[in-house]
Amino acid sequence: MLTNSNSACRVSIIIPTLNAGPELGELLERLKHQSLPPYEIIIMDSCSDDGTQERALKAGAQVMRVERRDFDHGGTRNVAAMQARGDILLFMTQDALPCNDKLIEELTRPLLSGNNVAYAYARQLPRPEANVLERLAREHNYPAQSQLKAYEDIEQLGIKTFFCSNVCSAIWRETFETMGRFQEPVIFNEDLFMAAKCILTGYKVAYCAEALVFHSHDYSIKQQFKRYFDNGISMRCNTWITPYSAVGKAGSKLVKLQLNELNRTRKWHLIPKLIAESAAKLIGYKLGMNYRLLPQFITRRLSMHRLILTHIENNNAGVTLKQ
C-alpha cells in the first residue's frame, strides 16, 4: 500500500473510477512522484470490467468497490472519505492528469496558510486535443490568477463565489466532517454545495491557479444538454442556494467570449455549433429546474445519470441549509 508517513500533513487522495483504462496508470504514477507525496491513494471503483482495479492495485493504491447502481457523486466519495486516514482529503477524477510534480504541494498550500481556508481547487488546463470552444470554456472558468473567496464576495460574484470542482480539490478532513460531508444522493454540484456551506459558515475557498491539471471534454450537443439538465435538477433540489444563482448572466459572458474569439480567428464555421451548444445548455438547465413537472420516464431519458436520478426521486432529495 502506498503511504508516506513522514509527511507533516497527511494527504489522502480519493478517485472514483469506472473503466478508467490504461490512462489510470499514468495518473497514479504522477501522483506517486509528487514533491509532496500522498499518504494514501484510494480508488473507489464502480465494478469496472477493463482491468481498472488490477491497475490500481499494481500501482499501490487501495481499492474499494461500489455497485454501479449505487454510485452517487456525493455518497460514493463520502464512503471513501470515511476510510481515509489523512488530515487533508484530495479528490480527483479519473480523467484529470497532474501537469507537474507540484500539484499536491500547491493545492494544499492555501489550506496550510492559516487564512481560514477550508477548501481549495486546482486550475484545469485543456488537453492539447481540446476543441476551441472547450479550450475557451476552461480558460474562462479557470484563469491564470488565483483567487480567495469569502462571504463578502457574494454580493459581487453571486453563485460564482461557491464555484469549486472535484476534478481536483482538497479540503480539511475536520471541516469536511463538520460540514456534514458531501450531500447525498446528489446528481451534480456536490463540490459547489460543499463550498457554499463552507463560505456561508465563515470559511474561505481558494482557487489555486498554481496547482495544475490537464482536464477537458469533447461533449456532443446532446451530452451538453443532459449535463445541464442534471445541473438544473441539482439546483431545484437545493432551493437554499437559488438566491445566489445567476446562471444566465455567467453563461452569457462565456458565450460572448467564445463568439469574439471565433470572430477574431475567423472560425465563423463554428458559430452555428456555439449557438446550438449554448441553446442546449440553457434549455437543458431550465427543464432540469422544472423536472418535477415532467413524467419520470422523460426525466430519465433526459438525464446523464439515470440511476442517481432514481435515488433522488426515491429519497425525495433536497436540503435546506440552516444558518
C-alpha positions as CSV (number, residue, x, y, z in Angstrom):
1,M,0.0,0.0,0.0
2,L,1.3,3.4,-1.0
3,T,1.9,5.6,2.1
4,N,4.1,8.4,3.2
5,S,4.1,8.5,7.0
6,N,6.9,11.2,7.1
7,S,4.7,14.0,5.7
8,A,4.0,16.7,8.3
9,C,0.4,16.8,7.0
10,R,-1.1,13.6,5.6
11,V,-2.9,13.8,2.3
12,S,-5.4,11.1,1.3
13,I,-6.3,11.1,-2.4
14,I,-9.7,9.8,-3.4
15,I,-10.6,8.9,-7.0
16,P,-13.9,7.4,-8.1
17,T,-13.4,5.2,-11.2
18,L,-15.4,3.4,-13.9
19,N,-13.4,1.7,-16.7
20,A,-10.6,4.2,-16.3
21,G,-8.5,2.5,-18.9
22,P,-4.7,2.5,-19.2
23,E,-4.6,6.2,-18.5
24,L,-5.2,5.5,-14.8
25,G,-1.7,4.1,-14.6
26,E,-0.1,7.4,-15.8
27,L,-2.3,9.3,-13.3
28,L,-1.2,7.1,-10.4
29,E,2.4,7.3,-11.4
30,R,2.3,11.1,-11.5
31,L,0.6,11.2,-8.1
32,K,3.2,8.9,-6.5
33,H,6.1,11.1,-7.7
34,Q,4.8,14.4,-6.3
35,S,7.1,16.7,-4.4
36,L,4.6,16.2,-1.5
37,P,3.8,12.5,-1.9
38,P,0.3,11.4,-0.9
39,Y,-0.2,9.4,2.4
40,E,-2.5,7.1,0.5
41,I,-4.5,6.8,-2.7
42,I,-8.0,5.3,-2.5
43,I,-9.7,4.2,-5.7
44,M,-13.5,3.9,-5.4
45,D,-14.3,1.7,-8.3
46,S,-17.8,1.1,-9.8
47,C,-17.2,-2.6,-10.7
48,S,-15.1,-1.8,-13.8
49,D,-14.6,-4.6,-16.3
50,D,-11.5,-3.3,-18.1
51,G,-8.8,-4.0,-15.5
52,T,-9.1,-0.8,-13.6
53,Q,-8.9,-2.4,-10.2
54,E,-5.9,-4.5,-11.2
55,R,-4.0,-1.5,-12.5
56,A,-4.8,0.4,-9.3
57,L,-3.6,-2.4,-7.0
58,K,-0.4,-2.8,-9.1
59,A,0.3,0.9,-8.6
60,G,0.0,0.5,-4.9
61,A,-3.4,2.2,-4.4
62,Q,-6.2,0.9,-2.2
63,V,-9.3,-0.3,-4.0
64,M,-12.8,-0.1,-2.7
65,R,-15.8,-1.3,-4.7
66,V,-19.3,0.1,-5.2
67,E,-22.0,-1.4,-7.3
68,R,-22.7,0.8,-10.4
69,R,-26.4,1.1,-9.4
70,D,-25.3,2.5,-6.0
71,F,-22.9,5.2,-7.4
72,D,-23.6,8.7,-6.3
73,H,-21.3,11.7,-6.7
74,G,-21.7,12.6,-3.0
75,G,-22.3,9.3,-1.3
76,T,-19.6,7.4,-3.1
77,R,-16.9,9.9,-2.2
78,N,-18.2,10.0,1.4
79,V,-17.7,6.3,1.8
80,A,-14.1,6.6,0.7
81,A,-13.6,9.6,2.9
82,M,-14.7,7.7,5.9
83,Q,-12.0,5.1,5.3
84,A,-9.3,7.7,4.6
85,R,-6.7,8.4,7.3
86,G,-5.3,11.7,6.0
87,D,-5.6,15.2,7.6
88,I,-6.5,16.5,4.1
89,L,-8.8,14.8,1.6
90,L,-7.8,15.4,-2.0
91,F,-10.5,14.5,-4.5
92,M,-9.7,13.8,-8.2
93,T,-11.5,12.4,-11.2
94,Q,-10.0,9.6,-13.3
95,D,-9.6,11.8,-16.3
96,A,-7.6,14.6,-14.6
97,L,-3.8,14.5,-15.0
98,P,-1.3,16.4,-12.9
99,C,0.7,18.8,-15.1
100,N,3.8,18.6,-13.0
101,D,5.1,17.2,-9.6
102,K,4.0,20.3,-7.6
103,L,0.2,19.6,-7.8
104,I,-0.3,18.4,-4.2
105,E,2.2,20.9,-2.8
106,E,0.5,23.8,-4.5
107,L,-3.1,22.7,-3.9
108,T,-2.6,22.2,-0.1
109,R,-0.6,25.4,0.3
110,P,-3.8,27.6,0.8
111,L,-5.1,25.2,3.4
112,L,-1.9,25.4,5.3
113,S,-1.6,29.2,5.0
114,G,-3.5,30.0,8.2
115,N,-6.0,32.2,6.4
116,N,-9.1,30.2,7.4
117,V,-9.1,28.4,4.0
118,A,-11.1,25.2,4.3
119,Y,-11.4,24.1,0.6
120,A,-9.2,24.6,-2.5
121,Y,-9.4,23.6,-6.1
122,A,-7.0,23.4,-9.0
123,R,-6.7,25.1,-12.3
124,Q,-7.8,23.0,-15.2
125,L,-5.9,23.3,-18.5
126,P,-7.4,22.0,-21.6
127,R,-5.8,18.9,-23.2
128,P,-3.9,19.6,-26.4
129,E,-6.6,17.9,-28.5
130,A,-9.5,20.0,-26.9
131,N,-11.6,21.9,-29.4
132,V,-11.6,25.7,-29.4
133,L,-15.0,26.1,-27.6
134,E,-13.9,23.8,-24.8
135,R,-10.5,25.5,-24.6
136,L,-12.1,28.9,-24.2
137,A,-14.5,27.5,-21.5
138,R,-11.6,26.2,-19.5
139,E,-9.7,29.4,-19.8
140,H,-12.8,31.4,-18.7
141,N,-13.6,29.2,-15.7
142,Y,-10.0,28.6,-14.7
143,P,-8.0,31.8,-15.3
144,A,-4.3,32.2,-14.6
145,Q,-4.9,34.3,-11.4
146,S,-5.5,32.7,-8.1
147,Q,-8.5,33.8,-6.0
148,L,-9.5,33.6,-2.4
149,K,-13.3,33.7,-2.0
150,A,-15.2,34.6,1.2
151,Y,-18.7,35.6,2.3
152,E,-18.0,39.2,1.5
153,D,-17.6,38.3,-2.2
154,I,-21.2,37.0,-2.7
155,E,-22.6,40.5,-3.5
156,Q,-20.2,40.8,-6.4
157,L,-19.7,37.2,-7.6
158,G,-23.0,35.7,-6.7
159,I,-23.1,31.9,-7.1
160,K,-19.6,32.0,-8.6
161,T,-18.4,32.6,-5.1
162,F,-19.2,28.9,-4.4
163,F,-17.7,27.6,-7.6
164,C,-15.4,24.7,-7.0
165,S,-14.5,21.5,-8.8
166,N,-13.9,18.0,-7.5
167,V,-11.9,17.3,-10.7
168,C,-9.1,18.3,-8.4
169,S,-9.9,19.7,-5.0
170,A,-8.6,19.5,-1.4
171,I,-10.4,20.0,1.9
172,W,-9.5,19.7,5.6
173,R,-10.9,16.4,6.8
174,E,-12.1,18.0,10.0
175,T,-14.0,20.7,8.1
176,F,-15.4,18.0,5.7
177,E,-16.9,16.2,8.7
178,T,-18.1,19.4,10.4
179,M,-20.0,20.4,7.2
180,G,-21.8,17.1,7.1
181,R,-19.7,15.6,4.3
182,F,-21.0,15.8,0.7
183,Q,-24.7,15.9,0.1
184,E,-26.1,12.5,-0.9
185,P,-27.8,11.5,-3.1
186,V,-26.7,14.3,-5.4
187,I,-26.7,14.2,-9.2
188,F,-24.4,17.2,-9.8
189,N,-22.6,20.0,-7.9
190,E,-21.6,18.2,-4.7
191,D,-18.4,20.3,-4.8
192,L,-20.3,23.6,-5.2
193,F,-22.7,22.8,-2.4
194,M,-19.8,21.9,0.0
195,A,-18.0,25.2,-1.0
196,A,-21.2,27.1,-0.3
197,K,-21.6,25.5,3.1
198,C,-18.0,26.4,4.0
199,I,-18.3,30.0,2.9
200,L,-21.7,30.6,4.5
201,T,-20.3,29.2,7.7
202,G,-17.4,31.7,7.6
203,Y,-14.6,29.7,5.9
204,K,-12.8,30.7,2.7
205,V,-12.4,28.8,-0.5
206,A,-9.3,29.1,-2.6
207,Y,-8.9,28.8,-6.3
208,C,-5.3,27.8,-6.7
209,A,-4.1,28.6,-10.2
210,E,-0.6,27.3,-9.4
211,A,-2.0,23.8,-8.9
212,L,-2.4,22.5,-12.5
213,V,-4.2,19.5,-14.0
214,F,-5.0,18.7,-17.6
215,H,-8.7,18.1,-18.0
216,S,-11.2,18.8,-20.7
217,H,-14.1,17.1,-22.5
218,D,-15.4,17.0,-26.1
219,Y,-19.1,16.7,-25.2
220,S,-21.6,16.5,-28.0
221,I,-24.6,18.9,-28.0
222,K,-26.7,16.1,-26.7
223,Q,-24.3,15.4,-23.9
224,Q,-24.2,19.1,-23.0
225,F,-28.0,19.2,-22.8
226,K,-28.1,16.2,-20.5
227,R,-25.3,17.6,-18.3
228,Y,-27.1,20.9,-17.9
229,F,-30.4,19.1,-17.3
230,D,-28.7,17.4,-14.3
231,N,-27.3,20.7,-13.3
232,G,-30.8,22.1,-13.2
233,I,-32.1,19.2,-11.2
234,S,-29.3,19.7,-8.6
235,M,-30.3,23.3,-8.2
236,R,-34.0,22.5,-7.9
237,C,-33.2,20.0,-5.1
238,N,-31.3,22.8,-3.3
239,T,-33.5,25.8,-3.2
240,W,-31.4,27.3,-0.4
241,I,-28.8,28.2,-3.0
242,T,-31.1,29.8,-5.7
243,P,-31.0,33.3,-4.2
244,Y,-27.3,33.4,-5.1
245,S,-27.8,32.0,-8.6
246,A,-27.4,33.9,-11.9
247,V,-26.7,31.2,-14.4
248,G,-27.9,33.2,-17.4
249,K,-25.5,36.1,-16.6
250,A,-22.5,33.8,-16.1
251,G,-23.3,31.8,-19.2
252,S,-23.8,34.9,-21.4
253,K,-20.3,36.1,-20.5
254,L,-18.8,32.9,-21.7
255,V,-20.8,32.9,-25.0
256,K,-19.7,36.4,-25.7
257,L,-16.0,35.5,-25.1
258,Q,-16.3,32.4,-27.4
259,L,-18.1,34.4,-30.1
260,N,-15.5,37.2,-30.0
261,E,-12.7,34.6,-30.3
262,L,-14.3,32.8,-33.2
263,N,-14.7,36.1,-35.0
264,R,-11.2,37.2,-34.2
265,T,-9.7,33.9,-35.6
266,R,-12.2,33.8,-38.5
267,K,-13.5,30.5,-37.4
268,W,-17.0,31.5,-38.5
269,H,-18.0,28.0,-39.4
270,L,-18.1,27.1,-35.6
271,I,-20.6,29.9,-34.8
272,P,-23.7,27.6,-35.5
273,K,-22.2,25.0,-33.2
274,L,-21.7,27.6,-30.5
275,I,-25.3,28.8,-30.8
276,A,-26.7,25.2,-30.8
277,E,-24.5,24.3,-27.8
278,S,-25.5,27.4,-25.8
279,A,-29.1,26.7,-26.5
280,A,-28.8,23.1,-25.4
281,K,-27.2,24.2,-22.1
282,L,-29.9,26.8,-21.4
283,I,-32.9,24.6,-22.4
284,G,-31.4,21.7,-20.5
285,Y,-30.9,23.7,-17.4
286,K,-34.4,25.3,-17.5
287,L,-36.0,21.8,-18.0
288,G,-33.9,20.4,-15.2
289,M,-35.1,23.2,-12.9
290,N,-38.6,22.1,-13.6
291,Y,-38.0,18.3,-13.7
292,R,-40.7,17.6,-11.1
293,L,-43.3,18.7,-13.7
294,L,-42.2,16.1,-16.2
295,P,-43.1,12.4,-16.2
296,Q,-40.4,10.2,-14.8
297,F,-39.9,8.3,-18.0
298,I,-39.0,11.6,-19.7
299,T,-36.6,12.8,-17.0
300,R,-34.7,9.6,-17.0
301,R,-34.3,9.8,-20.8
302,L,-33.0,13.4,-20.5
303,S,-30.6,12.8,-17.6
304,M,-26.9,11.8,-17.9
305,H,-27.2,10.0,-14.6
306,R,-30.4,8.0,-14.7
307,L,-29.6,5.7,-11.7
308,I,-28.6,8.7,-9.5
309,L,-31.9,10.4,-10.5
310,T,-33.8,7.3,-9.4
311,H,-32.1,7.6,-6.0
312,I,-33.1,11.2,-5.7
313,E,-36.7,10.5,-6.6
314,N,-36.8,7.6,-4.2
315,N,-35.3,9.7,-1.4
316,N,-37.2,12.9,-2.2
317,A,-33.8,14.6,-2.0
318,G,-33.3,18.3,-1.3
319,V,-31.9,20.1,1.7
320,T,-32.4,23.4,3.4
321,L,-29.2,24.8,4.9
322,K,-29.6,26.0,8.4
323,Q,-27.6,29.1,9.1
